Amino acid sequence: MTLFTAFGPDIWLCDGPVVDGAMGFHFPTRMVVIRLASGGLFIWSPVALSEDLKVELRAIGPVGHVVAPNTLHHVFLAFWQQTYPDARYHAAPGLRAKRPDLRIDEDLGPAPPAAWAGQIDQVIFTDNALATEVVFFHRASGTAIFTDLLQQMPRTWFRGWRGLVARLDLMTGDRPEVPRKFRLAFRDRAAARAALGAVLRWPVERLVFAHGRPIAVGGRDAIADAFRWLG
């Protein structure tokens, strides 16, 4: 069975293993692979490597750019660097200071690097005490790609008191939401509104995020609804 699911022109999704977080919370993982015009691959939020995954990646193209999209999604980066030393590694602002042991070739900025300019756009949500997150938009497929700012895990994903905490935090539910902890962590809401405005100007149709079901139709409306609290 293939590990990759096509999600549009030159874009694939790959769900990785569940990882453990703080206080016994566990989270699903997801990677996005985009084939650039150069033929090289853009790897978003790399998941755990396996031999099967490496074989399927080779069938799509060579690994060219590996992206840690926020300051929380970096667990598997070192393993990718060992396996793909010739790729370039990009990270959200702040990860370099948090993980000085990792090789980071380029800190992501408000404008995309030349390698994917004109193919993938990006916006940075800054001034969040929990994580700085870079949101991407793949033009060819109309796909917006969030990491932790949007979540929608099944209601039964967490059990016991963790299930109650997740429900109150809006991590589980019937639609994608910005978890309450991330809402409270924004120190500059004007900057967040500006970033959101840039995202909503993209012609988004599809929506992918790390912890929840991908949305194939109506992605822009889902984003606007999830950020309705921002005003």
MARVOKE-164366 format. One line per field, with one value per atom (N, C-alpha, C): atom name; x, y, z; residue in three letters. Coordinates in steps of 0.2 Angstrom, whole numbers. Atoms other than C-alpha are relative to their C-alpha. Layout:
a	CA,...
u	X,...
v	Y,...
w	Z,...
r	ALA,...
END
This chain:
a	N,CA,C,N,CA,C,N,CA,C,N,CA,C,N,CA,C,N,CA,C,N,CA,C,N,CA,C,N,CA,C,N,CA,C,N,CA,C,N,CA,C,N,CA,C,N,CA,C,N,CA,C,N,CA,C,N,CA,C,N,CA,C,N,CA,C,N,CA,C,N,CA,C,N,CA,C,N,CA,C,N,CA,C,N,CA,C,N,CA,C,N,CA,C,N,CA,C,N,CA,C,N,CA,C,N,CA,C,N,CA,C,N,CA,C,N,CA,C,N,CA,C,N,CA,C,N,CA,C,N,CA,C,N,CA,C,N,CA,C,N,CA,C,N,CA,C,N,CA,C,N,CA,C,N,CA,C,N,CA,C,N,CA,C,N,CA,C,N,CA,C,N,CA,C,N,CA,C,N,CA,C,N,CA,C,N,CA,C,N,CA,C,N,CA,C,N,CA,C,N,CA,C,N,CA,C,N,CA,C,N,CA,C,N,CA,C,N,CA,C,N,CA,C,N,CA,C,N,CA,C,N,CA,C,N,CA,C,N,CA,C,N,CA,C,N,CA,C,N,CA,C,N,CA,C,N,CA,C,N,CA,C,N,CA,C,N,CA,C,N,CA,C,N,CA,C,N,CA,C,N,CA,C,N,CA,C,N,CA,C,N,CA,C,N,CA,C,N,CA,C,N,CA,C,N,CA,C,N,CA,C,N,CA,C,N,CA,C,N,CA,C,N,CA,C,N,CA,C,N,CA,C,N,CA,C,N,CA,C,N,CA,C,N,CA,C,N,CA,C,N,CA,C,N,CA,C,N,CA,C,N,CA,C,N,CA,C,N,CA,C,N,CA,C,N,CA,C,N,CA,C,N,CA,C,N,CA,C,N,CA,C,N,CA,C,N,CA,C,N,CA,C,N,CA,C,N,CA,C,N,CA,C,N,CA,C,N,CA,C,N,CA,C,N,CA,C,N,CA,C,N,CA,C,N,CA,C,N,CA,C,N,CA,C,N,CA,C,N,CA,C,N,CA,C,N,CA,C,N,CA,C,N,CA,C,N,CA,C,N,CA,C,N,CA,C,N,CA,C,N,CA,C,N,CA,C,N,CA,C,N,CA,C,N,CA,C,N,CA,C,N,CA,C,N,CA,C,N,CA,C,N,CA,C,N,CA,C,N,CA,C,N,CA,C,N,CA,C,N,CA,C,N,CA,C,N,CA,C,N,CA,C,N,CA,C,N,CA,C,N,CA,C,N,CA,C,N,CA,C,N,CA,C,N,CA,C,N,CA,C,N,CA,C,N,CA,C,N,CA,C,N,CA,C,N,CA,C,N,CA,C,N,CA,C,N,CA,C,N,CA,C,N,CA,C,N,CA,C,N,CA,C,N,CA,C,N,CA,C,N,CA,C,N,CA,C,N,CA,C,N,CA,C,N,CA,C,N,CA,C,N,CA,C,N,CA,C,N,CA,C,N,CA,C,N,CA,C,N,CA,C,N,CA,C,N,CA,C,N,CA,C,N,CA,C,N,CA,C,N,CA,C,N,CA,C,N,CA,C,N,CA,C,N,CA,C,N,CA,C,N,CA,C,N,CA,C,N,CA,C,N,CA,C,N,CA,C,N,CA,C,N,CA,C,N,CA,C,N,CA,C,N,CA,C,N,CA,C,N,CA,C,N,CA,C,N,CA,C,N,CA,C,N,CA,C,N,CA,C,N,CA,C,N,CA,C,N,CA,C,N,CA,C,N,CA,C,N,CA,C,N,CA,C,N,CA,C,N,CA,C,N,CA,C,N,CA,C,N,CA,C,N,CA,C,N,CA,C
u	4,0,4,-4,7,-1,1,11,-2,1,8,-7,6,-9,0,0,-10,-6,5,-19,-1,1,-18,6,-6,-5,6,-6,12,0,0,7,-3,2,6,0,0,2,2,-3,10,-1,1,4,5,-5,18,-3,2,17,-2,2,9,6,-5,21,-2,2,21,2,-2,20,0,0,20,-6,5,10,-4,3,6,-5,4,-3,3,-3,0,-4,2,-2,1,-1,-4,5,-4,9,-1,1,8,6,-5,20,-3,2,17,6,-5,28,-3,1,28,5,-5,37,1,-2,45,1,-1,47,7,-6,65,1,0,60,2,-1,66,-6,6,55,1,1,49,-3,2,47,-3,3,35,-1,1,36,1,-2,46,-2,2,39,6,-5,49,1,-2,59,0,0,57,3,-3,64,-5,5,47,-1,1,45,6,-6,63,-1,1,58,-5,6,42,2,-3,51,4,-5,64,-4,5,49,-3,3,43,5,-5,59,6,-5,75,-2,1,74,4,-4,79,0,1,72,-5,4,66,-2,2,56,-3,3,52,-4,4,37,-2,1,36,5,-5,46,-1,1,38,1,0,39,7,-8,58,2,-2,58,4,-4,64,5,-4,74,7,-7,91,1,0,87,0,0,83,6,-6,99,5,-5,109,-2,1,100,0,0,99,4,-4,114,1,-1,114,-6,6,96,2,0,94,-5,4,86,-2,3,74,-4,4,66,-3,3,54,4,-4,62,-1,0,67,2,-2,71,7,-7,89,3,-2,91,-3,2,80,3,-3,89,7,-6,107,4,-3,112,-2,3,102,4,-2,109,-6,6,98,4,-4,104,-4,3,91,-6,6,78,-5,5,62,-2,2,56,-7,6,41,-1,0,46,3,-3,49,7,-6,66,0,0,71,-2,1,70,-8,7,51,-5,4,46,-4,5,31,-3,3,26,-3,2,24,1,0,19,1,-1,22,-2,2,16,2,-2,23,-4,4,12,5,-5,24,-3,2,23,-5,4,15,5,-4,22,1,-1,20,4,-4,27,-1,0,31,-1,2,23,0,0,25,-5,5,10,1,-2,12,-6,5,1,3,-2,4,-4,4,-2,-3,3,-4,-6,6,-16,-5,4,-23,-1,0,-18,4,-3,-15,2,-3,-4,2,-1,-5,4,-3,4,-4,3,-2,-6,5,-13,-7,7,-27,1,0,-32,-7,6,-46,1,-1,-43,-7,6,-57,-1,2,-67,3,-2,-61,8,-8,-42,3,-3,-38,-5,4,-45,0,0,-50,1,-1,-44,3,-3,-34,-5,6,-50,-4,3,-58,4,-4,-43,0,-1,-42,-7,7,-61,0,0,-60,5,-5,-44,-2,2,-54,5,-5,-41,-4,5,-56,-6,6,-72,-2,3,-83,3,-2,-73,7,-6,-55,0,0,-51,7,-6,-37,0,1,-34,1,0,-37,7,-7,-19,3,-3,-13,-3,3,-26,2,-2,-21,8,-8,-2,1,-1,-4,1,-2,5,-2,2,1,-5,5,-16,0,0,-14,4,-5,1,-3,3,-9,-6,5,-24,3,-3,-12,3,-2,-5,-6,6,-22,-3,2,-27,4,-4,-13,-2,2,-18,-7,7,-36,0,-1,-30,2,-2,-24,-6,6,-36,0,0,-37,-6,5,-47,1,-1,-39,4,-4,-32,2,-3,-20,3,-3,-14,2,-3,-4,-4,4,-17,-8,7,-34,-1,1,-42,1,-1,-37,-7,7,-51,2,-1,-52,-4,4,-66,-2,2,-69,5,-5,-53,1,0,-53,-5,6,-70,2,-2,-63,5,-5,-48,-4,3,-59,-4,4,-71,4,-4,-57,3,-3,-50,-5,5,-67,1,-1,-62,5,-5,-48,-3,3,-60,3
v	-6,0,6,-6,17,4,-4,29,7,-6,44,1,-1,51,7,-6,63,5,-5,80,5,-5,89,0,0,93,1,0,89,1,0,88,-6,6,73,1,0,70,-7,6,57,0,0,53,-5,4,47,-3,3,39,5,-5,46,1,-2,55,3,-2,59,7,-7,77,0,-2,85,-3,2,77,-6,6,61,1,-2,70,-3,3,61,3,-3,68,-4,3,62,4,-4,68,-1,0,73,4,-4,78,1,-2,87,0,0,84,3,-4,96,-1,1,93,7,-7,110,-1,0,115,-3,3,110,-7,8,92,-2,2,93,0,0,90,5,-4,102,-4,4,93,4,-4,101,-4,4,95,-7,7,79,-4,5,64,-5,5,49,-4,3,41,-8,8,22,-1,2,12,1,-1,12,7,-7,30,3,-2,33,-3,3,21,4,-3,30,8,-6,47,0,0,42,0,1,38,7,-7,56,5,-5,65,1,-1,70,5,-4,78,6,-6,96,5,-5,107,-3,3,101,6,-6,114,-2,0,115,6,-6,126,4,-4,131,-2,2,130,-6,6,115,-7,6,103,-1,1,98,-7,6,81,-4,5,71,3,-3,84,-2,3,77,-6,6,60,2,-1,68,3,-3,78,-5,5,62,-4,3,54,4,-4,68,7,-6,79,5,-4,87,5,-5,95,6,-6,112,0,1,114,7,-7,129,-1,1,133,7,-6,145,4,-4,160,-2,2,155,-7,7,137,-1,0,140,1,-1,147,-6,5,133,-7,6,119,1,-2,125,-7,6,106,-1,2,106,5,-4,112,3,-4,126,4,-4,133,7,-7,147,0,-2,155,3,-2,157,7,-7,175,1,-1,184,-1,2,181,-7,7,164,0,0,159,-1,0,159,-7,7,140,-2,2,140,7,-6,158,0,1,159,-6,6,142,-1,1,142,7,-6,158,-2,1,160,7,-5,171,-2,2,171,3,-2,172,1,-1,180,2,-2,186,-4,5,170,-3,3,164,-7,7,146,-2,2,145,6,-4,156,-5,5,147,4,-2,149,-3,3,146,1,0,141,-1,1,141,-2,3,130,2,-3,139,-5,4,125,-5,4,115,4,-5,130,-3,3,122,5,-4,132,-6,5,123,3,-2,126,-6,5,117,-1,1,119,6,-5,135,-2,3,125,-8,7,108,-2,3,96,-8,7,79,-3,3,67,0,-1,69,-6,5,52,-1,1,54,0,0,59,-3,3,49,4,-3,54,7,-7,71,3,-3,74,1,-1,72,6,-6,85,7,-6,97,2,-1,94,3,-3,98,7,-7,114,4,-3,119,1,0,117,-4,4,104,-6,6,91,4,-3,95,-1,1,96,4,-4,109,2,-3,116,6,-5,128,2,-3,139,-2,1,131,6,-6,142,2,-1,141,5,-4,148,7,-7,162,4,-4,168,2,-1,167,5,-5,180,7,-7,196,6,-6,207,-3,2,204,4,-3,217,-3,3,208,-7,6,192,1,-1,200,2,-2,207,-7,6,189,-4,3,182,3,-3,195,-2,2,190,-7,7,171,0,0,176,3,-3,185,-6,6,168,-3,4,159,-7,7,144,-4,5,129,-5,6,115,3,-2,116,-7,6,104,3,-2,105,-6,6,93,-4,4,88,0,0,85,-2,2,80,5,-5,88,2,-3,99,1,-1,97,5,-5,110,5,-5,127,1,-2,129,7,-7,148,1,-1,148,-3,4,135,4,-5,147,6,-6,162,-1,2,153,-2,2,146,6,-6,164,5,-5,172,4,-3,176,6,-5,187,7,-6,200,4
w	0,0,0,1,-5,6,-6,9,-2,2,-2,-3,3,-7,-4,4,-22,3,-2,-17,-5,5,-33,-5,5,-47,4,-3,-40,7,-7,-22,3,-3,-11,8,-8,8,2,-3,19,7,-7,36,3,-3,48,6,-6,65,5,-5,80,5,-4,91,7,-7,110,1,-2,116,8,-7,133,4,-5,148,-3,3,138,-5,6,124,-6,6,107,-6,6,90,-6,7,72,-3,4,60,-7,7,42,-4,4,29,-7,7,12,-4,5,-3,-6,6,-18,-5,5,-34,-3,2,-39,-8,8,-58,-1,1,-56,0,-1,-52,7,-6,-35,5,-4,-20,6,-5,-7,6,-6,10,5,-5,22,6,-7,41,-1,1,38,6,-5,47,0,-1,53,-7,6,39,1,0,34,-7,7,20,-5,5,11,-2,1,13,-5,4,5,-7,6,-9,-4,3,-13,-2,1,-12,-6,6,-25,-6,6,-37,-2,2,-36,-2,2,-37,6,-5,-28,6,-5,-11,0,1,-13,5,-6,1,5,-6,18,5,-3,28,7,-7,47,1,1,46,6,-6,64,5,-5,80,4,-4,86,-4,4,71,-3,1,71,2,-3,79,-5,5,63,-4,5,55,0,0,61,-4,4,53,-7,7,37,-3,2,37,-1,1,39,-6,6,25,-7,6,13,1,-2,17,-6,6,-1,0,0,2,4,-4,9,5,-6,26,2,-1,29,7,-6,46,2,-3,54,4,-5,63,7,-7,80,2,-1,77,1,-1,75,7,-6,92,5,-5,100,-1,1,91,-3,2,89,-3,2,86,-8,7,69,-5,6,52,-3,3,46,-5,5,29,-1,2,28,5,-4,40,-5,4,32,1,-1,29,-4,3,22,-7,7,4,-1,1,-3,-3,3,-8,-8,7,-26,-3,2,-27,-1,1,-25,-1,2,-29,-6,6,-41,0,0,-36,7,-7,-17,4,-4,-7,7,-7,11,4,-5,26,7,-7,44,5,-6,59,6,-5,72,6,-7,90,3,-4,96,5,-6,113,-1,1,108,-6,6,91,-6,7,75,-5,5,61,-7,7,42,-4,3,32,-8,7,13,-4,5,-2,-7,6,-17,-6,5,-32,-5,5,-44,2,-2,-33,4,-5,-23,7,-7,-7,5,-6,9,5,-4,21,7,-7,40,4,-4,54,6,-6,72,1,-1,70,-1,1,64,2,-2,72,0,-1,71,0,-1,78,2,-2,81,8,-7,97,5,-4,103,0,1,99,7,-7,117,5,-5,132,7,-7,150,1,-1,156,-6,6,141,-6,5,130,2,-2,141,-1,1,140,-8,7,121,-3,2,119,2,-2,129,-4,4,119,-7,7,103,-5,4,97,-4,3,93,-1,2,85,-7,6,70,-6,5,61,2,-2,60,5,-4,74,2,-3,81,7,-7,98,4,-5,113,2,-3,119,-5,5,102,-1,0,102,6,-5,119,0,1,114,-5,4,101,4,-4,108,-4,4,93,-5,4,86,-7,6,73,-5,4,66,-3,2,66,-5,5,57,-7,6,44,-4,3,41,-2,3,40,-6,6,28,-7,5,17,-3,1,18,-4,2,14,-7,7,-2,-5,4,-9,-3,2,-20,2,-4,-8,-2,1,-13,5,-5,-3,6,-7,15,3,-4,24,6,-7,42,3,-2,52,4,-5,65,-2,2,56,-7,7,40,-5,5,24,-3,3,15,-7,7,-3,-4,2,-6,5,-5,3,5,-5,11,2,-2,11,5,-5,20,7,-6,33,4,-4,37,3,-2,38,6,-6,50,6,-6,61,3,-3,63,1,-1,66,6,-7,84,-1,0,78,-2,2,71,-6
r	MET,MET,MET,THR,THR,THR,LEU,LEU,LEU,PHE,PHE,PHE,THR,THR,THR,ALA,ALA,ALA,PHE,PHE,PHE,GLY,GLY,GLY,PRO,PRO,PRO,ASP,ASP,ASP,ILE,ILE,ILE,TRP,TRP,TRP,LEU,LEU,LEU,CYS,CYS,CYS,ASP,ASP,ASP,GLY,GLY,GLY,PRO,PRO,PRO,VAL,VAL,VAL,VAL,VAL,VAL,ASP,ASP,ASP,GLY,GLY,GLY,ALA,ALA,ALA,MET,MET,MET,GLY,GLY,GLY,PHE,PHE,PHE,HIS,HIS,HIS,PHE,PHE,PHE,PRO,PRO,PRO,THR,THR,THR,ARG,ARG,ARG,MET,MET,MET,VAL,VAL,VAL,VAL,VAL,VAL,ILE,ILE,ILE,ARG,ARG,ARG,LEU,LEU,LEU,ALA,ALA,ALA,SER,SER,SER,GLY,GLY,GLY,GLY,GLY,GLY,LEU,LEU,LEU,PHE,PHE,PHE,ILE,ILE,ILE,TRP,TRP,TRP,SER,SER,SER,PRO,PRO,PRO,VAL,VAL,VAL,ALA,ALA,ALA,LEU,LEU,LEU,SER,SER,SER,GLU,GLU,GLU,ASP,ASP,ASP,LEU,LEU,LEU,LYS,LYS,LYS,VAL,VAL,VAL,GLU,GLU,GLU,LEU,LEU,LEU,ARG,ARG,ARG,ALA,ALA,ALA,ILE,ILE,ILE,GLY,GLY,GLY,PRO,PRO,PRO,VAL,VAL,VAL,GLY,GLY,GLY,HIS,HIS,HIS,VAL,VAL,VAL,VAL,VAL,VAL,ALA,ALA,ALA,PRO,PRO,PRO,ASN,ASN,ASN,THR,THR,THR,LEU,LEU,LEU,HIS,HIS,HIS,HIS,HIS,HIS,VAL,VAL,VAL,PHE,PHE,PHE,LEU,LEU,LEU,ALA,ALA,ALA,PHE,PHE,PHE,TRP,TRP,TRP,GLN,GLN,GLN,GLN,GLN,GLN,THR,THR,THR,TYR,TYR,TYR,PRO,PRO,PRO,ASP,ASP,ASP,ALA,ALA,ALA,ARG,ARG,ARG,TYR,TYR,TYR,HIS,HIS,HIS,ALA,ALA,ALA,ALA,ALA,ALA,PRO,PRO,PRO,GLY,GLY,GLY,LEU,LEU,LEU,ARG,ARG,ARG,ALA,ALA,ALA,LYS,LYS,LYS,ARG,ARG,ARG,PRO,PRO,PRO,ASP,ASP,ASP,LEU,LEU,LEU,ARG,ARG,ARG,ILE,ILE,ILE,ASP,ASP,ASP,GLU,GLU,GLU,ASP,ASP,ASP,LEU,LEU,LEU,GLY,GLY,GLY,PRO,PRO,PRO,ALA,ALA,ALA,PRO,PRO,PRO,PRO,PRO,PRO,ALA,ALA,ALA,ALA,ALA,ALA,TRP,TRP,TRP,ALA,ALA,ALA,GLY,GLY,GLY,GLN,GLN,GLN,ILE,ILE,ILE,ASP,ASP,ASP,GLN,GLN,GLN,VAL,VAL,VAL,ILE,ILE,ILE,PHE,PHE,PHE,THR,THR,THR,ASP,ASP,ASP,ASN,ASN,ASN,ALA,ALA,ALA,LEU,LEU,LEU,ALA,ALA,ALA,THR,THR,THR,GLU,GLU,GLU,VAL,VAL,VAL,VAL,VAL,VAL,PHE,PHE,PHE,PHE,PHE,PHE,HIS,HIS,HIS,ARG,ARG,ARG,ALA,ALA,ALA,SER,SER,SER,GLY,GLY,GLY,THR,THR,THR,ALA,ALA,ALA,ILE,ILE,ILE,PHE,PHE,PHE,THR,THR,THR,ASP,ASP,ASP,LEU,LEU,LEU,LEU,LEU,LEU,GLN,GLN,GLN,GLN,GLN,GLN,MET,MET,MET,PRO,PRO,PRO,ARG,ARG,ARG,THR,THR,THR,TRP,TRP,TRP,PHE,PHE,PHE,ARG,ARG,ARG,GLY,GLY,GLY,TRP,TRP,TRP,ARG,ARG,ARG,GLY,GLY,GLY,LEU,LEU,LEU,VAL,VAL,VAL,ALA,ALA,ALA,ARG,ARG,ARG,LEU,LEU,LEU,ASP,ASP,ASP,LEU,LEU,LEU,MET,MET,MET,THR,THR,THR,GLY,GLY,GLY,ASP,ASP,ASP,ARG,ARG,ARG,PRO,PRO,PRO,GLU,GLU,GLU,VAL,VAL,VAL,PRO,PRO,PRO,ARG,ARG,ARG,LYS,LYS,LYS,PHE,PHE,PHE,ARG,ARG,ARG,LEU,LEU,LEU,ALA,ALA,ALA,PHE,PHE,PHE,ARG,ARG,ARG,ASP,ASP,ASP,ARG,ARG,ARG,ALA,ALA,ALA,ALA,ALA,ALA,ALA,ALA,ALA,ARG,ARG,ARG,ALA,ALA,ALA,ALA,ALA,ALA,LEU,LEU,LEU,GLY,GLY,GLY,ALA,ALA,ALA,VAL,VAL,VAL,LEU,LEU,LEU,ARG,ARG,ARG,TRP,TRP,TRP,PRO,PRO,PRO,VAL,VAL,VAL,GLU,GLU,GLU,ARG,ARG,ARG,LEU,LEU,LEU,VAL,VAL,VAL,PHE,PHE,PHE,ALA,ALA,ALA,HIS,HIS,HIS,GLY,GLY,GLY,ARG,ARG,ARG,PRO,PRO,PRO,ILE,ILE,ILE,ALA,ALA,ALA,VAL,VAL,VAL,GLY,GLY,GLY,GLY,GLY,GLY,ARG,ARG,ARG,ASP,ASP,ASP,ALA,ALA,ALA,ILE,ILE,ILE,ALA,ALA,ALA,ASP,ASP,ASP,ALA,ALA,ALA,PHE,PHE,PHE,ARG,ARG,ARG,TRP,TRP,TRP,LEU,LEU,LEU,GLY,GLY,GLY
END
